[in-house]
């Protein structure tokens, strides 16, 4: 597939790095020569320096025969205009734009065949807000990911000393749960992936990824670890787009206090929110955190635009008594450092945006992609089509399918039914199949499995 990526920032470069090893022809466009030189020195791709919305620059990038345009610059307007030009002048079939401004997103009629020619818009703020909401709903989890329109969830938890599973075999979980099915998709022990088997003994500090129907997730988590008390009080650091959206989404269920440094912004946020209490001041101010009741907070979530401020305020909140702290961190190098510190969860906006973009460029009918373990692994949702003659998976038991090394099928969603995968489970046409890839470089082999042969048409 020939792909043009506009923007060599954190999102654009991360997407390029993910796609370049998958038999794609990648060209990255940016005005910053330094960013382009870095990409060219590290990856097998082309670069073009210039403004991404200029026709001459798109032409130089190969727009005449491109299959896909990913417009992920820092400017919504550049992204939208580039998609329009890509459609009008070059007839690029698929055009995806990152759009952050809510004023645009509140008017979906702006995008479509008869308006701005964007095939699909992606809002990083919406994706991050949804991800944090899931972590608030399941405060014991490290990560919560949706599949099949929310019917199924992949949840990561950490086993702890004295926990109900530590020292026991995986299959023991089924002995304790009657009528509730789940499937452990992967185990990470000291950063090494372990393919789960029934006789595998769980150790303290193991990171366990399990799949379960959404209605059963809490029951399974209770087997994995002793559940913490319910969340009631939440303090949000930062009243920007994400902080405000998060408060609005949570304020009808939880007691929310939000801290915003800018006086005018704090006043505006307080006006827009209905139930949240807004405090104006420095999110890393110890006395202000105390006034916000941080010592009684169940969750503190730092979501300012400053990584260092998020890290500092989250560490301070933890020291002052907040039960669980989260920090929004854009720089990948910081994420690695933070995960070994007192901060419970580091939230990387790029990972959510990248996952949403990857689902649009996978071959075969891949409808959802979730990068895991900082992009080293992936969980994907693929739809099976065809019949036994035209498909490599339809009509076959799972044990018959030649899955790539390190790849497991965890579950199947068939209509409204969630089916945990077993060796003798037969895949049917139109099943949504949830796969876990320990090595995301095997994605090309998985894509081939779900591509339909010509005899189907």
N, C-alpha and C positions, 0 to 999 in steps of 0.2 A: 504494500500500500504506500502511495506517495503522499506524504503528510507535510504541510507547512505549519510551523508553529510561530506565531507572532508574540514576541516577548521572551527575553532570555533571563528573566528574574527567577525567583525561587520556584514558582510553579512551572514556568516554561522549561527551565533547565531540568527539573525533576521529571517532568513528563517525557522530555527528550531522552533522558538517561534510561527511563523505563522501556521506551519503545525501540530504541536504536538496536537493541540486540535481538529483535523479533522479526527480522527479515523485512523491516520497513525502510523506505527511503525518506530520510528526515532532512528538512531544511529549516533552520531557525533564523528569524529576522529580528533585528533589534538595532537601535541607534547607538548603543554603547559598544564600542569596539573591544573594550576590555573583557566584557562578559562573553562576547562571541569568540574571542581568542581562547578563553578558558575552555569553552565547550569544544572547540575544534581540536585543542591539544589533548583532550581527554576522551573524546568519543568519535566514532566513525560517522560523521554527518557533515552537511554543507551549512554554511552561514552566509547571510547577506546583510550588509549594514545599510540601514535606512529606515524611513518611516513606514510602518506596517500597513497604513491605509493608502499609500500612494500607489497608483496603478503600475508605474514603472518598476517600483520595488517588488511588487507582487509578481510581475512578469519575470524579473530577474530571478525570483525564487522558484520559478517553474509552475506558476499558477495555471498555465494553459492545459496542463495534463495532470493536475493534482486531484487526488481523491478526497482529501479532507483538509479543512482549514481550522486550526485551533487558535483563536484570538484571545490571548491571556495577558495582554499588556496591562499596565496599571491604570489605563484610561478606558473607561466604559465607552466613551464616544469614539475613540480610535477603534476599539473592538467592533462596535456596531457598524461603523462606516466601512471597515475592512470587509466585514461579511457581506454587506450590500454590494461592494465593488466586486468581490469574489464571485458573487452570483450573476451580476449584470454583465460584467466584462468577460469573465472567464468560465462561467458555468460550473464552478466547483460544486459537486453534488451535496456535500455535507459541510455545514459551517456552524461551528460552535463558538460561542462568545462568553467570556466571563463578564458578568454584569453585577456590580455591587450596589449601585445606588437604588434604594428602595422606591424612589419616585418613578423610576423606569419599570421596576418589577411589579408595581401596583397596577400597571396597565398592560396586561399580557397581549392585548390587541395590537400593541406596537410591533410584535414579532410574528412573522408568518409570511405566507406566499404573497399576500396583498399589502404587506407593510415592510418593515425592515427585514431583509432576507436572512434571518438567523434560524437555522434548523433547530437549535436548542440553546437556551441560556443557562448558565450555571452561576449560582450565587454562593460564594465561599461563606459569607456570614450566615446564610440559612443552613448550610451543611454543618458548620461548627456549632450553631445554636442547637440544632437537633441532636448532635452527638453529646453535647453537655447535658441536655435534658435526659437522655438515656442514662447517663452516669448518675444523675440525681435520682432517677427512678430506681436504680439498682446501685446503692452506695457501696456495696461490697465488691463490685466488679471493677476490673481494670479497663475493660473495653466492652461495649455492647453494640452489635452490628445487626441490622435488619436484613432479612431476605424475604422474597415472595410477598411483597407488599405488607410486611409486618407479621406474617403468619408464623415465621420462624426466626429465631435469633441465635447468633453466635456470641457467646459470652466468655470473656477471659477472667479467671480468678486466680489468686495466689494461695496455695496451700500453706498452712502455718503450723507451727509446733503445737501439738495437742489437738489439732483439728480432727474431725471425724473420719477423714480419708487417709491421713498420714499413717504410713506403716501398713496399709491394707492394699489388696489388689484392686484394680479398677473394676473388675466384675462384681465386687462387693456392693457397689452402689445400687445394682439392680435388686439385690436381696432386700434392701431397705425400702424400696419404692414399689408400691403395687399400682399398676395401671398407668404409670408415668414413664414414658420412654425418653431416653436422651442418648447422645452419642458423643464421646470424647473424640474430638477431631485431631488434636495434637497436644503434646506436652513439651514444654521447654524447660530444660534443667541446665543451669549455669550457661545459658545462651546456646545450648545444643538441642536440636530438635530430636524428639523421641517419637517414633511411630507407636501409637497406643495399641496395646493388646490386653486381653482380659487378665493375664497374669502379671501385668506390669504393676509394680509396687510404687505407690506415691510417696515422695519424700517432701519434707518441709521446704518451702520456698519454690517448689515446682510451679510453673505458670501453666495453667490448664485451660485449654479452649474446648468448650463443649457446645453442642447444638441441642436445642429443644424447642418444641412448640412454645410460642410466646406465653401462652396461658400456664405453662408448666415451669417456666424459668426459675421462679422463686423457690419452688419445691426442690428443684435440682440443686440450686445454690445452697439450700439448707443442708444438703448432704455433703457438699463440697467444703463448707466452712460454717462456723457459728455466725449466724446473721447478726449484724449490728442493729441497734435500735433505729426506728424509723426517722427519716429526716423531717425536721420541722422548721429550723431557722437557717437561713442562707444569707451570707454576706457576699455581694458582688463588688469587685474592685474594678472600676472603669465604667463610664457611662457612654461609651462610643456605640457604634452600630450593634456590635455583638452584645455588649452589656445591657443596653436598652432592650433589645429583642429578647434576651434571656429573661430579664426581669418581667417583661410583659407576658412571656409564656408561662412563667412559674408563679406569678403573684396571686393567682386564684387558688393555689394549692398550698403554698408555703408562705412563711413570714419572711419577706424580702427587705433587706437594707442594701442600698447601693451607694458607693462612694465615687464621686467625680471631682477631679481637680479644678476644671474650668468652671467659673462661676456662672457664666451665661448658659453653658451646656447643662449644668446641674439644674438650673431653673427650668430649662426647656424639658429635660427628662422628667422632672418632678410634675410638670404640667401634663405631659403625655401619659404617664403611668397613673393607674387608678388607686392601687393599694400599697405600692412599695414606698418605703421611706428613703428619701434621697438626702445624703449628707455631702456637703461641699468641703473638699480638702484633699490632702495628700494620702493616697492609699497606703503608703508606707509609714504614716505617722502613728506612732505607738499609742498616743493618747486618743487619737481619733478612732483607731481600731477598738480601743477599750470602750469608747462612747457608743460604738456600733454593737457592742456586746459580743465581741469576737470570742471571749472566753466561754460563751455558751453556744457558739455557732456549731451547727452540725456540718456545714460545708462552707468553705471560703473559696471563691473562684475569682482569680485575677485575670482580667481580659482587657487590659489597656493595650495601647499600640507599642509599648516599650517592653521588650523581653526582659531586660534586666530589672525593671521595676516590678514586673509580674513575679519573677523569681524571688526577689528580695521581700516583697510584701507577703507572698505565700509562706516563705520560711518564717517570717516574723509572726504571721497569724498562727502557724502551727506551734511555735514556741509559746504563744500567749494562750493556747488552749483550744483552738479550733480542732474539731475531731478529724476532719478530712480536708485537705487543701489541693486545689488544682491550679495550674498556671498555663496560660496560653503562650506558646513559644514558637516563633517562626524559624529561628535558626536551628538547623538540624544538629549542629555541634553542641548547642546548649541542651538539647533534649537528652542526649547521652549522659551529660554531666548531671542533670537534674534527677534522672531516674534512679541514681544511686544516693540521692540526698534525702532530706526530710520531706520533700514534696511527694505527695501520693501519686498524682497523675500529671504528666506533661501532655498537653493537648497541642498537636501539630496541625494547623489549618491546611498545610500543603497535602497531607496524607488524604484528607477527606476530598479535597478538590481533585487530586490526582486520581483517586478511586473512581470518582464520577466521570472523569474524562476517559479513563481506560476502558470503561464499559462501552463507550461509543466507538472505540477503534479495534476492539477484539474481533477476530474472525469467528464465524459460526454465530449462533444466536446467544451471545453472552449479554445478559441484561443487568448484571451487577458485579462490581469488582471492589473488594476491600483489601488494600495493602495492609500487611501485618508485619510486625517486627521490623519497623523502619524500612519497609519495602522489600525485605528479603523473601518474605512469604506472601501468599495471596489466598484469599477465600473468594470463590467466584460462584455465580449462579448462572447456569447454562440451560437452555431449553433444548430438549431432544425432539428432533423432527424425523419424519420418514417412517420406514418400516425396516424389517430385518435385512432386506436386500439392499436398501439404499443407505442405511445408517450403520455405524460401527457400534452403537450402543443400544438402539431400540430393539426390543424383543430378546434381549440377552440378560442373563443373570449377572450380577456385579462381578462374581468370581470369574466369569468368562471374558470380561473386558480387560484389554491390555492397557492398564493405566501406567503412565510414566512413573519412574522411580520416585518415591516420596510423595505420591499423590493418593489421596483417599477420597472416597465418596461418603459423605457423612449423612445426608438425608435427601429425601425426594418430596416435593410438594406436588400433589396430584389434585387439581381443582382446589377444594377447600381442605383436603386431607393432607396431614403431615405424616410422612412415613420415615422412620429411622432406618437407615440402610443396613442390611445384613448381606451375607455372602450369596444368599439365594434369592434376593430381591430382584425382580425383573423390571427393567425400565420400559415404560410405555411412551408412545409418541405424545408430545406436548407436556411431558413431565418436566418440572423445574428441578434440576439436579444441583445440589450444593456440594462443591468440591473444595478440598483444602490442599494447597500446594506448599510443601515445605521449601521447595526451590522454585521460585517464580520463573526462572529461566526455562522451565518445562512447559510454560503456557502454550507455546506453539504446538506441542504434541497434543495438549488437551483440546485446543481449537480444532485440530484436524479430526479428533474423535467426534466432535459435534457438528462437523460439516456434512451436509447431505450430498450423496452421490448424484450424478447426472440422471441416473435411472429414475429418480424420484419425480423429475419434472416431465 
